[in-house]
Amino acid sequence: MLKNVVCCVPLSWAYVPSLFFRSWCEMQSYGTSVYHMSFVTTQSCYMDIMREELVTAAMKHMPDYILWLDADQTYPRETIEILIEHIDSGKVIVGGITPDKDDGTPLIYDIVHDNPSGIIKRRKVRPDSGMVKVDAMGFGGIMTHPSVFTTLLKPPFFDMKWDTRLKSRPGEDVQFYLRCKEAKIDVYCDTDLPYDHVVVRQIGHKR
């Protein structure tokens, strides 16, 4: 029997970029004999609410693996197979490496509570450096074992709480990784698995 991969995609818009859609189709086509791939989504302007709803929706599909995809990224066609191998080897949270939209540097962070500029601090990690244990990274292309949401962490998983010291609300992905760190759940980045960011820019009239 094929393993069941449930892909969770939060959407702020009612449609997705064609590059992402093509990427998703290639992953689905690539894995027809390796895994069964389901697709669940929700739409809201609040990312933490969307991700909480997606956890509930994903668990109804009885997943063997939960894959978090962002619609502004693209992924290699063999992404799911690679991440499944990592999960089967004992890791419960693992993803590929995502570039920053502005400068292309990897979105990998250390969680530093005494950092004056925020809870997270950018960490210098080079692509093609193998498997790296991290505190936090981008949440697109992250595979989680279902046990993360059933036994290892308690809900809410992505709740964006106000940080009185920073006078801000850290993103829902940062909140998730904070909970993982507090629960001593290891997070890994496969730097040999590169993702791309899709950037859409507004073009005005030439006068």
C-alpha positions as CSV (number, residue, x, y, z in Angstrom):
1,M,0.0,0.0,0.0
2,L,1.3,3.5,-0.9
3,K,2.1,5.9,1.9
4,N,-0.3,8.8,2.3
5,V,1.2,12.3,1.9
6,V,-1.1,15.2,2.8
7,C,0.1,18.5,1.4
8,C,-1.1,21.6,3.3
9,V,-1.2,24.9,1.4
10,P,-2.4,28.1,3.1
11,L,-3.7,30.6,0.6
12,S,-4.3,34.3,1.0
13,W,-5.6,34.5,-2.6
14,A,-8.1,32.4,-4.4
15,Y,-5.5,31.2,-6.9
16,V,-1.9,30.1,-7.1
17,P,1.0,31.1,-9.4
18,S,1.4,28.9,-12.4
19,L,5.0,28.1,-11.5
20,F,3.9,26.6,-8.1
21,F,1.1,24.7,-9.8
22,R,3.4,23.2,-12.3
23,S,5.9,22.3,-9.5
24,W,3.1,20.6,-7.5
25,C,1.9,18.6,-10.6
26,E,5.5,17.4,-11.3
27,M,5.8,16.2,-7.7
28,Q,2.5,14.4,-7.9
29,S,3.4,12.8,-11.3
30,Y,6.8,11.7,-10.0
31,G,5.4,9.9,-7.0
32,T,2.5,7.9,-8.6
33,S,4.2,4.6,-7.8
34,V,5.8,5.8,-4.5
35,Y,3.2,7.6,-2.5
36,H,-0.4,8.8,-2.6
37,M,-0.6,12.6,-2.5
38,S,-3.6,14.6,-1.1
39,F,-4.0,18.3,-1.3
40,V,-5.7,20.4,1.4
41,T,-6.0,24.2,1.5
42,T,-7.7,27.0,3.4
43,Q,-8.1,30.7,2.7
44,S,-7.8,33.5,5.1
45,C,-5.7,36.7,5.8
46,Y,-4.5,35.2,9.1
47,M,-1.7,32.7,8.5
48,D,-1.8,31.2,12.0
49,I,-5.5,30.5,11.7
50,M,-5.0,28.9,8.3
51,R,-2.2,26.6,9.5
52,E,-4.2,25.5,12.6
53,E,-7.2,24.7,10.3
54,L,-4.8,22.8,8.0
55,V,-3.6,20.6,10.8
56,T,-7.1,19.6,11.6
57,A,-7.9,18.9,7.9
58,A,-4.8,17.0,7.3
59,M,-5.3,14.6,10.3
60,K,-8.7,13.6,8.9
61,H,-6.9,12.1,5.9
62,M,-5.0,9.7,8.2
63,P,-1.6,10.9,6.9
64,D,1.7,9.0,7.1
65,Y,3.4,12.4,6.4
66,I,2.3,16.0,6.3
67,L,4.0,18.3,3.8
68,W,3.7,22.1,4.2
69,L,3.9,23.9,0.9
70,D,3.9,27.7,0.2
71,A,2.3,28.8,-3.0
72,D,5.1,31.4,-3.7
73,Q,7.7,28.7,-4.0
74,T,8.7,25.9,-6.4
75,Y,10.1,22.5,-5.4
76,P,12.1,19.8,-7.2
77,R,10.0,16.9,-8.5
78,E,11.7,14.4,-6.2
79,T,11.2,16.6,-3.1
80,I,8.6,14.3,-1.4
81,E,10.5,11.1,-2.0
82,I,13.7,12.7,-0.4
83,L,11.8,14.1,2.6
84,I,10.0,10.7,3.1
85,E,13.4,9.0,3.4
86,H,14.5,11.6,6.0
87,I,11.3,11.0,8.1
88,D,11.6,7.3,7.8
89,S,15.1,7.6,9.1
90,G,13.8,9.0,12.4
91,K,13.5,12.7,11.8
92,V,10.1,14.3,12.6
93,I,10.6,17.7,11.0
94,V,12.7,18.3,8.0
95,G,12.7,20.5,4.9
96,G,14.8,21.7,2.0
97,I,16.6,25.1,1.8
98,T,14.7,28.2,0.8
99,P,16.3,31.5,-0.5
100,D,15.3,34.9,0.8
101,K,13.2,36.8,-1.8
102,D,15.5,39.8,-1.7
103,D,19.1,38.6,-1.6
104,G,18.9,34.8,-2.2
105,T,20.6,33.9,1.1
106,P,19.2,30.8,2.9
107,L,16.3,31.4,5.3
108,I,17.8,29.6,8.3
109,Y,17.8,31.0,11.8
110,D,19.0,30.5,15.4
111,I,16.5,31.2,18.1
112,V,18.1,33.7,20.5
113,H,15.9,35.0,23.3
114,D,18.3,37.8,24.3
115,N,18.8,39.1,20.7
116,P,17.8,42.8,20.9
117,S,16.4,42.8,17.3
118,G,14.1,39.8,17.6
119,I,13.8,36.2,18.7
120,I,15.4,34.8,15.6
121,K,18.9,35.6,14.2
122,R,20.0,34.7,10.7
123,R,22.4,31.9,10.5
124,K,25.0,31.5,7.8
125,V,24.5,28.1,6.1
126,R,25.7,27.3,2.6
127,P,23.6,25.3,0.1
128,D,25.0,21.8,-0.7
129,S,26.2,21.4,2.9
130,G,24.3,18.2,3.6
131,M,21.9,17.7,6.6
132,V,22.0,20.6,9.1
133,K,20.3,20.8,12.5
134,V,18.6,24.2,12.8
135,D,16.4,26.2,15.2
136,A,14.1,27.7,12.5
137,M,13.8,28.1,8.7
138,G,11.2,29.0,6.1
139,F,8.0,26.8,6.4
140,G,7.5,26.1,2.7
141,G,8.6,22.6,1.8
142,I,8.6,21.3,5.4
143,M,7.6,17.7,6.1
144,T,6.3,16.8,9.5
145,H,5.5,13.4,11.0
146,P,1.9,13.4,12.2
147,S,3.2,12.6,15.7
148,V,4.3,16.2,16.0
149,F,0.7,17.3,16.2
150,T,-0.7,14.3,18.1
151,T,1.8,13.5,20.9
152,L,4.9,15.8,20.7
153,L,3.3,19.2,20.8
154,K,0.1,20.6,22.3
155,P,-2.2,22.9,20.4
156,P,-2.3,25.7,19.4
157,F,0.8,25.0,17.2
158,F,1.0,28.3,15.3
159,D,-0.7,30.8,17.6
160,M,0.9,34.3,17.1
161,K,1.2,35.6,20.7
162,W,2.2,39.2,21.5
163,D,5.8,39.5,22.6
164,T,6.0,42.3,25.2
165,R,9.7,42.7,24.9
166,L,9.8,43.0,21.2
167,K,6.4,44.8,21.0
168,S,5.5,42.6,18.0
169,R,4.0,39.3,17.1
170,P,6.6,36.8,15.8
171,G,5.3,35.0,12.7
172,E,3.3,31.8,13.0
173,D,6.3,29.8,11.7
174,V,8.6,31.2,14.3
175,Q,6.0,30.4,17.0
176,F,5.9,26.8,15.8
177,Y,9.7,26.5,15.9
178,L,9.8,28.0,19.4
179,R,7.4,25.3,20.6
180,C,9.6,22.7,19.0
181,K,12.7,24.0,20.7
182,E,10.9,24.2,24.1
183,A,9.7,20.6,23.6
184,K,13.3,19.5,22.5
185,I,12.1,18.5,19.1
186,D,14.9,18.5,16.6
187,V,14.5,20.4,13.3
188,Y,16.6,19.6,10.2
189,C,17.4,21.3,6.9
190,D,18.6,19.2,3.9
191,T,20.7,21.9,2.2
192,D,21.2,19.6,-0.8
193,L,17.4,20.0,-1.5
194,P,17.0,23.5,-3.0
195,Y,13.7,25.4,-3.3
196,D,13.0,28.6,-5.2
197,H,10.9,31.6,-4.3
198,V,8.5,33.0,-6.8
199,V,8.4,36.8,-6.8
200,V,5.5,38.8,-8.2
201,R,6.2,42.5,-8.7
202,Q,3.8,45.3,-9.4
203,I,4.5,47.2,-12.7
204,G,3.2,50.7,-13.1
205,H,2.6,52.8,-16.3
206,K,5.6,54.4,-18.0
207,R,5.1,58.1,-18.3
